[in-house]
Amino acid sequence: MLKDKLPSAVEMPVELWINDDKITTFMCTPFELNDLAIGHLLTRGIVENKSNIVDIKVNLDTYQIFVSADGIINNDLYSVPEFVLSGTSSVSGFNDNIYRIPNVSKNLSIELKEIVDVANTMVEEATIYNTTGGVHSAIVLDLDKDIYYLREDIGRHCAVDKAIGASARDDVCFSKSIICTTGRISLDMLLKCAAVGIPIVASLKYPSDMGIKLANHYGITIVSKILSEKPLIYTNPEKIQI
């Protein structure tokens, strides 16, 4: 097959601006950028809830997202250092600001089969992934309404932000929701879910050790290898009915 006919995933730098200040540049798949903006602002704690966002304009000519917001515009709720010393045995190796997020609700309980079902839906309906194989997917399931929100992006963080942003637009109650992703659950991915209060995080991959330690701290349940014959429950197993 000719090289120009081979499938590939789209990747572009996209700037996010809020009230005339540029706050970040994503390397992302430039679709569903409204959801990306909402999700990122929520998962970083920059706005407290969706109602703070007054307007979003996307310029696809310049690949920029412009957000108007009112209320208190915060600095990032937490930050993750670029590196830590090898051999760090606890999250104390990070700045204390990763502890600013409240613990998640302990009241959710779900059958493992329901998580497996939503993970299968994520894989089966991931159009870009099934075409190119070069992107990540994330899906949020609202357990009360039995509605799910599936999004894809070349970046695993952006896929999660998009799925959370799409859910937030429909006023999903995150404390009664779960999220599943194709990407590994590392510390920074876990913090995104903690910031909006999602109590159960599932993945096709294994988590990192720091992701596990933060999940224990925040009361989040991690289920990995969710589509394997024997999914692995790493933390807070009381939320999962086998």
matplotlib code that plots the C-alpha trace (Angstrom):
import matplotlib.pyplot as plt

x = [0.0, 1.3, 2.4, -0.1, -2.9, -1.9, -4.2, -2.8, -4.2, -4.5, -2.4, -2.3, -1.2, -4.3, -4.2, -6.6, -7.3, -9.5, -10.5, -7.7, -5.0, -3.4, -3.2, -2.0, -1.3, -2.6, -1.1, -4.4, -6.8, -8.6, -12.2, -14.8, -12.7, -15.5, -15.6, -11.8, -11.9, -14.6, -13.0, -9.6, -10.8, -12.7, -10.1, -7.4, -9.7, -9.4, -13.1, -15.2, -18.1, -19.5, -21.7, -18.6, -18.1, -20.1, -19.0, -16.6, -15.5, -13.3, -11.3, -10.3, -8.3, -5.8, -6.5, -7.4, -10.1, -11.4, -13.3, -15.1, -15.7, -17.0, -16.6, -13.3, -10.7, -8.2, -4.7, -4.3, -5.7, -2.6, 0.6, 2.7, 6.5, 8.4, 10.4, 10.9, 13.8, 13.9, 13.0, 10.4, 8.2, 5.2, 3.4, 5.3, 7.9, 5.5, 4.4, 1.6, -0.7, -1.7, -3.6, -5.9, -8.6, -11.4, -11.8, -14.4, -17.7, -17.7, -21.3, -21.0, -21.3, -21.3, -21.1, -17.9, -19.9, -21.3, -17.8, -16.8, -19.8, -19.0, -15.4, -16.6, -18.8, -15.8, -13.7, -16.5, -17.7, -14.3, -14.4, -11.0, -9.3, -10.8, -9.7, -6.2, -5.3, -3.3, -5.5, -6.9, -10.5, -12.3, -15.9, -17.9, -21.0, -23.7, -25.1, -28.3, -29.4, -27.6, -26.1, -22.5, -20.2, -17.4, -14.6, -11.3, -8.0, -4.4, -3.5, -4.8, -5.2, -7.1, -9.4, -10.3, -10.8, -13.1, -15.2, -15.5, -16.3, -19.0, -20.5, -20.4, -22.3, -25.2, -24.8, -23.7, -23.2, -19.7, -20.0, -22.4, -20.4, -17.5, -14.8, -12.9, -10.0, -7.6, -4.7, -2.8, -3.9, -0.8, -0.7, -1.8, -4.7, -5.9, -5.7, -8.0, -10.6, -10.3, -10.7, -14.3, -15.1, -15.3, -15.0, -14.2, -11.6, -11.1, -8.5, -7.4, -3.9, -2.1, -1.9, 1.4, 2.5, 2.0, -1.5, -2.3, -0.9, -3.0, -6.1, -5.7, -5.4, -8.5, -10.7, -10.8, -11.2, -8.9, -9.8, -7.2, -7.0, -10.8, -11.2, -9.0, -10.2, -9.5, -9.7, -7.5, -9.0, -6.1, -7.7, -10.9, -12.4, -15.5, -17.1, -17.0, -19.5, -17.9]
y = [0.0, 3.5, 5.6, 8.3, 5.8, 4.4, 5.3, 7.7, 9.6, 13.4, 15.4, 19.2, 21.8, 23.5, 26.5, 27.0, 30.6, 31.7, 35.3, 36.4, 34.4, 31.4, 28.6, 25.6, 24.1, 20.6, 18.2, 16.6, 15.4, 18.6, 17.4, 18.0, 20.9, 22.3, 19.1, 19.2, 22.7, 22.1, 18.8, 20.3, 23.3, 21.0, 18.3, 20.9, 22.8, 26.0, 26.5, 24.9, 23.8, 24.1, 27.0, 29.2, 28.8, 31.6, 30.9, 28.9, 29.8, 27.5, 28.8, 25.9, 28.1, 29.0, 25.9, 28.0, 27.6, 30.8, 30.5, 33.3, 32.5, 34.3, 33.6, 32.6, 31.5, 29.4, 28.4, 24.7, 22.8, 20.6, 20.2, 17.2, 17.7, 16.8, 14.2, 12.7, 10.8, 7.1, 5.0, 7.4, 5.1, 7.4, 10.4, 12.6, 13.0, 15.3, 18.8, 18.9, 20.4, 17.0, 16.6, 19.6, 17.5, 16.2, 12.4, 10.8, 9.4, 6.0, 5.2, 3.8, 0.0, -1.6, -5.1, -5.9, -7.1, -3.6, -2.1, -4.8, -4.0, -0.3, -1.1, -3.3, -0.5, 1.9, -0.4, -1.4, 2.2, 3.9, 4.9, 6.6, 3.8, 1.1, 3.0, 4.0, 2.2, 5.4, 7.1, 6.6, 6.4, 7.2, 6.6, 8.0, 6.1, 7.9, 5.1, 7.0, 7.8, 4.8, 7.1, 7.0, 9.6, 8.3, 10.4, 9.8, 11.6, 10.9, 11.8, 9.7, 12.8, 14.6, 11.7, 11.7, 15.4, 15.2, 12.4, 14.3, 17.6, 15.9, 14.5, 17.8, 19.5, 17.1, 17.8, 14.3, 13.6, 12.3, 10.8, 8.3, 7.7, 5.5, 6.1, 3.7, 4.4, 2.7, 4.4, 3.5, 5.1, 7.1, 9.6, 12.5, 10.6, 9.6, 13.2, 14.3, 11.8, 12.7, 16.4, 15.8, 13.1, 10.0, 7.0, 4.1, 4.2, 1.3, 0.7, -1.8, -1.3, -1.7, 1.4, 2.9, 2.5, 6.2, 6.0, 3.2, 5.2, 8.2, 6.1, 4.7, 8.2, 9.5, 6.4, 5.7, 2.1, 1.1, -1.8, -2.7, -5.2, -4.8, -6.8, -9.6, -13.0, -11.9, -8.1, -6.8, -4.7, -2.7, -0.4, 0.0, -3.3, -2.8, -0.8, -3.8, -6.6, -9.7]
z = [0.0, -0.9, 2.1, 1.4, 1.6, 5.0, 7.9, 10.5, 13.5, 13.3, 15.8, 16.0, 18.6, 19.9, 22.3, 25.2, 26.3, 29.2, 29.6, 27.2, 29.0, 27.3, 29.8, 27.8, 24.4, 23.7, 21.3, 20.4, 17.8, 16.8, 17.1, 19.9, 21.2, 23.3, 25.3, 25.6, 27.0, 29.5, 30.7, 31.1, 33.0, 35.4, 35.8, 36.6, 39.0, 37.0, 37.2, 40.0, 37.8, 34.3, 35.2, 35.5, 31.7, 29.9, 26.3, 24.2, 20.7, 18.6, 15.7, 13.5, 11.2, 14.0, 16.2, 19.3, 21.9, 23.6, 26.8, 28.6, 32.3, 35.4, 39.1, 40.5, 38.0, 39.9, 39.2, 38.6, 41.6, 41.5, 39.6, 38.8, 38.8, 35.6, 37.5, 40.9, 42.3, 41.6, 44.6, 46.0, 48.1, 48.7, 47.4, 49.9, 47.1, 45.4, 46.4, 49.0, 46.4, 45.1, 48.3, 47.8, 46.1, 48.4, 48.7, 46.5, 47.6, 49.2, 48.5, 44.9, 44.3, 40.9, 39.4, 37.6, 34.6, 34.1, 33.9, 31.4, 29.3, 29.1, 28.3, 25.4, 24.2, 24.3, 22.1, 19.7, 19.1, 19.0, 15.3, 15.0, 17.0, 14.8, 11.7, 12.6, 15.9, 16.8, 19.4, 22.9, 23.9, 27.2, 28.2, 31.1, 32.2, 34.1, 36.3, 37.3, 33.7, 32.0, 29.5, 28.3, 26.7, 24.5, 23.2, 21.4, 21.1, 20.2, 23.8, 26.6, 28.9, 26.2, 25.6, 29.3, 29.3, 26.3, 27.9, 31.2, 29.3, 27.3, 30.5, 32.3, 29.5, 30.3, 34.1, 34.9, 38.6, 38.6, 42.1, 40.5, 37.4, 36.3, 33.6, 31.5, 29.3, 26.9, 28.5, 31.7, 35.0, 36.0, 38.8, 36.5, 35.0, 38.5, 39.7, 36.8, 37.8, 41.5, 40.7, 39.4, 42.0, 39.8, 42.3, 39.9, 37.1, 34.8, 32.1, 29.4, 30.8, 34.1, 36.5, 37.6, 41.2, 41.9, 40.4, 42.8, 45.8, 44.9, 44.4, 47.9, 49.2, 47.5, 47.9, 44.2, 42.9, 40.0, 37.8, 35.3, 32.4, 32.3, 29.1, 30.1, 31.4, 35.0, 35.5, 38.4, 41.2, 42.7, 45.3, 47.3, 46.1, 48.3, 45.4, 43.0, 43.1, 41.6]

ax = plt.figure().add_subplot(projection="3d")
ax.plot(x, y, z, "-o")
ax.set_aspect("equal")
plt.show()
